[in-house]
Amino acid sequence: MTTKKNQLITTAFELFYYNGIHAVGINKILEVSGIAKKTLYNHFQSKEELIEATLTFRDVQYRNWLYERVNEAPKGIERIHALFDALDDWFNNRVCHFQLFRGCFFINTSAEFGDPSTKINQVCVAHKTEIRRFIKTQVSELNIQPHHLELITDSIQLLKEGAITIAAVQEDCHIAEKAKKSALLIIDAYSNSAINKG
């Protein structure tokens, strides 16, 4: 990727993330980036293409960070702890290469583009689908019956997404810790040891 193209994407992402996509025009992106309009249109035929590029940029950035954080922990319950501990750092602005927390860029973007058939919305869906796949992989390492895999995966995903929304809307900087406790209670309820005791 060229330096100017990367600069356009990162500038657009920061402006979109802080202000909302519809509130930011092309001229503002050009002003902040210091790049000429002709150069922008050499790389992107429309604002929509630039939006898609910012989503791809954030998807790679976010997943690389989250996966690294989770995979540092031993397989099993420690990776569930790590998932919510990573969210806690994000919500509290302790991720040094991230912008100040303004919620999930994919949730924010999909809220601005209501038509599910658009490429923009499809990129948002793909991101959430991939995150769920990653969570499912971690859940599969737990001490649970295989037929509980989908239920627990869905529960953890719901807690994760709910925590992001509450952190953004209600500014509850402790919500990740609360969500982690709920996740551990659910896992404990469906663990093989709990079932065997019953």
N, C-alpha and C positions, 0 to 999 in steps of 0.2 A: 504494500500500500504506500502511495506517495505521501510525503510529509504534509503537503497541503490538503490532500484528501483526508488524512487522519486528523488534521487540525480542524477541518470543517465538521467532521463527525463529533469530535470531542467537545467542540464549542457548542454545537447544536444540542448535544445531549445535555450539557450543563444548563443551558438556557431552557430547554424543554422540561427538564426535571424540576427546576426551581420555579418556573413560571407557568407551566402548562404549554402544550403544543400549539393550540389555537391562538394563544396570546403572543406567540413569538413569530414574527414575520421573517422572510428571507433577508430583508435589509438589515434587521437587527443582528442576524447571524454574521452577515458580511462585515458589519461595523465592528463587532466584537472580535472576530477572527482576523480582520485586516486583509481579507482575501477578496479579489475582484469577482464581480458577478459572472463574468465570462468563465473564469476558472471553476466556479461552483457548478455551472451548467455543463462544463466539460466532463465533470464527474457524476453529476446527478441531473436527470432530465426533468425532475419535478421535486417539489417539497416532499411529496409522498415517498419518493425513493430515498431522500435524505432521512426521513423518519424511520424507514425500514432499516437503514444503515445504523442509526443510533440504537435501535432495538437490538440488532445483532451485536453491536459493540457492547452494550450493557449485558446481554445474555452471556457472552463469553467472559466478561469481567466478573460478573456476579457468580457464575457457576464455578469458575476457576478458584475464586476465593472460598466459596462455601464448601466445595468438594475437598479442597486442601485442608480446611479447618476440620472437617468431619473425619477425613481419612487419616489425620494425625493420631486419632484415638484408636485404641484396640477395638476390633470388631465386637459387636454385641451392644449391650446397654450403654457402654461408654460413648458410642457414636451417637446415640439419641441425646445424651447429655450434651455432647459437642455441638449438635445441630442447634439446640436452643441457646447454648452459651454463645455461639457465633451470632445468632440473632440479637442477643442481649448487647453484644459489643456494637453491632450495627445500629441498633436503636439509640444507643448512648454515644454515638459518634467516636467510637474507639477503633474504627477501621481506617488506618491512616491514608490509604489511597482512594477512599470513597468520599464523595461530597457529603455535606451535612444531610442527615436523614430527612427525607421528604416522602416517606412511604415507598411503595413498590412502583417502579417505573412502568411495569407491564399492566398493573391494575389501573394506574393513573391514565395510561394511554388508551386502554380498552374502554374506559369510561368516557373518553372524548370521541371515540370512534365506535358508534353503536352498531353498525352493520357487521354481523359476524362473517359475512362473505368477503370482506376486504382483506387484502394481503396483510395490512397492519394488524388487524385482529388475529389473523391466523398465526402470525409470528408470536403474538402474546400467548395464544393457546399452546403453541409448540413449546414455549419456554416453561409454562406451568406443567405441561405433560412430562417434560424431561426432568423437572424437579421431582415430580411424583415418582417417576421411575427410579431416581436415585434414592428417595426415601424408602421405596419398596425393597431395594437392594439391602439397605441397612436393616429393615424390619425382618427380612428373611434370615438374618444371622441371629435373631433372638430365639429364646427358648419357648417357642409357641407351636401350636398345631398348625400345619400348612393351610387348613381351611379357614384359619383366622387371619391369614396374611393380608387379604384385601381390606378387611374391616379395620385392622390396626393401622395399615398404611393410610387409609382414608382418614382415620381419626387424627393421626399425626399431621397429615397435610392440612386438615381443617384447623387444627390448633396453630400450625405455623402461619397459615394465611390470615386467620383471625387475629393472631398476635400482631402481625404487620399492620393490619387495618386499625386496630385499637391503639397501637403505638403512634400511628400517624394522626388519627382523628382525635383521640382523647389524650394524646401526649402522655400516655402511661409508660414511663421508661422502665418499669419493673414487670411488664406484661410477659416478657419472654420467660422469666423465672416462674411465673404463675402457670404459663402454658406447659413448661417442662414438668412441673409437678403433676398436672393433669395427665400428661402423656405417660408418665411413669405409673400412675394409678391404673390407667387403662391397660398398659402392658402387663402389670402385675396381676390384674384380674383375669387376663387371658393366657398367662404363662402356664407351661406344662406343670410346674410345681404346684401352682394354685389349683389347677384342675385335678391333679392327683390327690391333693389333700381333701378335695371335695368328695 
